[in-house]
Amino acid sequence: MADTAPRGPLVYRQRLATRLTHWAWALSLFVLLLTGLQIFNAHPGLYLGDQSGFEFNNAVLALSARDTPEGLRGVTWVLGHEFDTTGLLGASGGEMRGFPSWATIPSYHDLATGRVIHFFFAWLLTGTLLLWLLASLLNGHWRELIPTGRDLRALPADVADHLRLRLHHRRRYNVLQKLSYAGVLFVLLPGMIVTGLCMSPSFNAAAPWLLDLLGGRQTARTLHFLGMSLLVLFFVVHLLMVVLAGPLNELRSILTGWYRLSPGESSDAR
């Protein structure tokens, strides 16, 4: 029997620049995460201020291991509280290790290689973001990511729809999409670039005021780690919403640009 279910119109939703940069960011952020954890394992702790060491009481997080009669145990320390995280954080595979081998590139201890790969993809991410910003200024796409007063007034209803899994396929982004995408593109990614540069001695020499503004090298490192954690959270939620909203339609949109709207939705670009 023929499919008689109503179908909405197909619209061209994602521009070429958006699609290309989306996949470049996905690859870059994946490699940056895993190489970043390799770099973090060289000193698995986070601090506030400009320096760290035994004479400073400025730690906010530490991944370590402890010998016990039962063997090596992983310990995660967060703001004065200790947690046993054996097998995941602090100790895994029978060795002291901040993050496990499956979560790092390379999988073995190799700080030098991790740094080289990390810096390459960091510059790739930066260049891609600049290209996207330029393209968005030229084609006006950036305006589609800025919530309007009408959008913000619709925020409670949009949150309620998402909690009930009533997901609408519209030509324009909903307010939650606008807030999350704008937060990533205009706040989180630039923040990751800035905090990453603040850990470079040559950049510190050229712009020492920026390190002072952020509160010191260790604070910049902690903010960098926090930004990474927020990006991972965004990635998980983003994938979940793709699955719930219909992965075939969402993938077609980001691969070809064409997106099918819900029945009854207007294809008008306004």
Number of C-alpha atoms within 10 A of each C-alpha: 3 4 6 6 7 9 13 17 16 16 18 14 20 18 18 14 17 19 15 14 17 17 13 16 18 13 14 20 23 14 20 24 20 22 27 24 22 31 21 19 21 13 13 19 21 21 23 20 18 16 13 16 9 6 7 11 10 18 19 15 18 21 24 21 22 14 10 8 6 6 9 19 22 25 22 23 18 15 10 10 9 13 12 16 18 21 18 18 23 27 25 20 12 12 14 23 25 26 21 21 18 10 15 23 24 18 14 12 16 16 17 12 14 24 16 12 17 23 15 13 20 20 13 17 22 17 13 19 20 13 15 20 17 14 17 17 12 10 11 12 17 17 13 14 21 17 19 13 9 9 17 15 12 14 16 12 12 19 14 11 13 13 10 9 12 13 16 16 19 20 22 15 18 20 23 18 15 19 16 14 18 18 15 17 16 15 12 19 19 15 18 22 15 16 22 19 18 26 18 11 12 11 14 16 11 9 13 14 12 18 22 16 9 18 14 20 25 23 23 29 24 20 20 22 20 14 19 20 13 14 18 15 11 16 15 11 12 15 12 12 16 14 14 12 16 12 14 11 18 18 15 14 20 19 17 14 18 19 23 21 19 18 14 11 15 14 18 9 9 6
